[in-house]
């Protein structure tokens, strides 16, 4: 439901119609005085529109206006006062708090990562060297190494510098 002021404004602007218009006009105590006020408000609105309209500035005028306003603002504030109002975001206390917080986050993550691995457990890459010897008959630079991985039950024969595999190394 509209207030009286909202209905009055709509009536002056000519936005009321039909039943709403007739109800509002019936609620006015003096319709002739209200019509006079309405005519006066419309005249005043037209006068203000005609006399107070801002002229359109060209690009050059607008740019000059902005420069003049900026220079006027700079002249009004003393140079020392402008420097005092600036604040540096990274002050020494903030740097200290940020560094401390970063260090705390690093330590928390380090503890969590280190807690996942138990140092007493064997690594998945741990192997056992079962046999290593040099066979000077086949090649003086040849080495044979056998690696066994307990978890995967895999044995690997590693040969370096071998030109051919001797018969006693047959796979069993």
C-alpha positions, 0 to 999 in steps of 0.5 A: 500500500502506497503512502500519501506522499507516494500517491501525491508524487504519482498524481503530480507526475500524472501516473495515477489512473482509473480507480486509484486516481478517483480515490486519491482525488476524493481523499483531497480536502481541497481539490482546487488548492491541490490542482494549483500546487500541482501546476506550480510543481510542474512549472518549477520542474520545467524551469529547473530542467531548462535553467539548470541543465549542465552543458555537455563538455567536449573531450578536451574540456573534460580532460582540462577539467580533470587536470584542474581538479587534480591540481586544486586537490594537490594544492589544498593538502600539504605535501607532508600530510599526503605522505602521512596518510599513506600506509605501507602494507608490509610493515615490520610487525606484519612481516614478523607475523607473516614469517612466524605463521609461515614457519608454523605452517611449514613445521606442521606439514613437516611433522605430518609428513614425517609421521606417515613414514616410520623410520624402522620400516624397510624401504620398498627399494631395499635390496640385499646383495647375495653374491658379487665376484669378478671372473677373470677368465671371462673378462678382467673387467666383468662384474656379476652381482645378484640382487634379491628384493624380499617384498616382491620375491624378485632376484636380479642378475646384474652384469657389467663388462660381460661379453658372454655368460659362462655355463655355470651361471645357468638359470635355475 
